[in-house]
């Protein structure tokens, strides 16, 4: 696909592939891993998450530990339903301008609320979900040529399903949390056959204090 940002999927997960417990607890990374994540954040043009991450965790999506010049915060929210007072809206908007990607079905009044908070709204897709594939060249033309994708599982599936991931950076934390309702790294409908799934090449392995860090590139 031409004119597409370089997409890095970044996540910590348990040994059994969960990125949060059944109650939504996402605290898997230790301080060393967070420093590495923030280092990667400092090298990209944007960070992207789904609305579930905002609703559950209310993160600032900022950068600590490293010098930087800021970046875009991108939220994929099909119904524009995140709280208007979310930290991703209010925290340092000049350094971290926020873009919310939603659909054509959202009311003009709701769009205006966010625009009044200096949030850029991109309406891409006329049905009940954002058209991720059509979104990519729009972001690229805005000068966003690299994106750190930090999930959650539903958004990760959208990118995997459309074969848009260029690189994966995974930290495997030394726990098994279980739970059929615990969030997995990739959720969604899934592929019927292994042959349908995109394959990645393992290019680097590191480990420390029972954590394993894996880096994959598109195969």
N, C-alpha and C positions, 0 to 999 in steps of 0.2 A: 504494500500500500504506500503510495507516494504522499509527500507532505503530511507525514504523521510524526508527532513527537516520539522520541525514544522513551519507552515505558519500562521503568524498573519496578517490579513488584517487590515490596519489602515487608517482611513480617517476622514476628516471633511466634512459635507454636510449640505445643507440648509434643512428647514422643508420639502420641496418638493423633496428632494433626489438629488439635484444637487451638484456637486463638483467643478463646475466653471460656470460662466455666459456664455451667448451666444457669448461673445467676448473673452472668455478664461480667465477671471479674477478669480483666485483661492483663493483670500484673504478672507478666512472664519474664520480662527483661530485667537484668541487673544493670548497675550503673555503667559498666563498661560497654554493654550492648547499646544503651541509650546514647552514649557518647559517639559510638560508631554510626548509629542511625542519624543523629544530628549532623555528623560530618557529611554523610551522604546528602542530607537535606540542603546543606550549604552549597552543593555543587549543581543543583537542578534549578530549572526555571519555575517549577510549580510542584506542590504536593496535592494529591487528590484523595478524597475519602467519600464514602457514601453517607447518606443521611443518618443511618443507624449509629455510626460512630459518633456523630454530633449529638444525637438524642441521648445515647447511653453515657458517654464520657464527657461531653461538653469541653473538648480540648481547645487549646489556643492555637495549635498547629504552628508553633513558632520554632526558633532555633536557639539552643543554648550551647555552651562550651566552645563554640567556634566563631571566628569573625565571618561576617557575611554582609550582603547588601539587600537582604530580603528576597521574597519571591511571592508568587501568587498562591493563594489557598483556594482550591477548587472543591466544591461540594456537589455531588450528584444527588439531586433531590427531585424526583419526578413530579411530586405534588406541591413543591415549595412549602413543606410543612415543618421545617426546623423552627425552633423558637427564634423570634426576632432578636431576643436578648442574648443569644448564644455568644460565647467568647470568640468564635470564629468570625463573628460580625463586628464585635466591639473592640477586640484587643488589637491595638496598634495597626489600624487600617492603612495608614500611609506606608508603613514598612512591609506589611503583608496584605495587599489588596485582595479582596475575596470575590470570587466568581461562583455563582450558583447556576448549575446546569439543570434545566427543568424542561417541561413539555409545553406545547401550545395550549394545553387545556387549563392552565392556571389562570385565575382571574386577573384582570388588569389592576384591580385594587390591591391584590396581594403583591403583585410585581412592584407596584408603586411604593408600597411600604418598605421593601428592601432597597429600592433605588434611592429612597430618601435617606437611607443609612449608608449611601455611597457604595452599595454592593452592585456589581455588574451581573445582570441576568442574561443568560443565553437560553433561548427556548428552541430546543432541538428535538423534534419528534412530536407527532400529532396524536399519538395513542396514549397508553398509560405508563410508558417508560421512555427514558431518554435514549435516543439513538446514538449509541457510543461511537459507532463507525463513522457516522456523519459529523460527529462532534470533533473528531481528531483533526481534520484539516482546518476547521475553524480556529481551534486553539493554536495550531501551527502558524497560521496566518497572523495571529496576534503576537507572534514572537515567542511563543511557548514551545520550545524544541526538545525539552526533556521534562518528564514528569515522574515523581516518586509516588507510586500507587500504594497506599497503606490500608486498603480494604474498606469495609469488611468482606465477609465471604460472598455475599451476593454480588457486590461490585466486582470482586476478583473474578467471579464466574463470567460476568459479562465480557471482560477483557480476554479471558481464556477462550471463551466460546467464539469470539470474533478473531482469535489468533493475533492479538495486538501486543502481546508481551514480548519484549526484547531481552530482558534480563530479570533474573530472580535472585533475591538475597534473602536467605532463610536462616534464622537462628532457632535451633532446636533446644528447648529448655528441658531440664532433667526431671520432668513430671509426667505422670499419666493421670488425666483428670476425668476421662470418660463422660458419659451423658449423651443421650441421643438428641437432647435439645441444646447442647453446648455448641457454640459456633465453630465450624471448621474453617480451615484456610480457604477452601473454595466450596461454595454451596451451589445453589441453582439446580437446574435440571440434570446436569451431568451428561456425559456421552454414553451411548449405548455400547459402543465397541472401543477397545483400546486403540484400534487403527485410526479412529476418528480424532483422537486427542493430539494436540501439538506436543512435540518431543523437544526436550532441552538437553544441552550438553553440560555436564559438570566440569567446571574449569578451576575451581579452588575449594579447598577444605581447610578449615582452621578449627581448633578446639582449645578450650580453657575452662577450668572449674566445672567440668561436666557439661558445659554448653558446646554445641557443635554449630559452626557457621558455614553454610554452603552457598556457593555462588554458581549459578547456571546461566548460560546464554542460549538464545534461540538455536535450535538444532538445525 
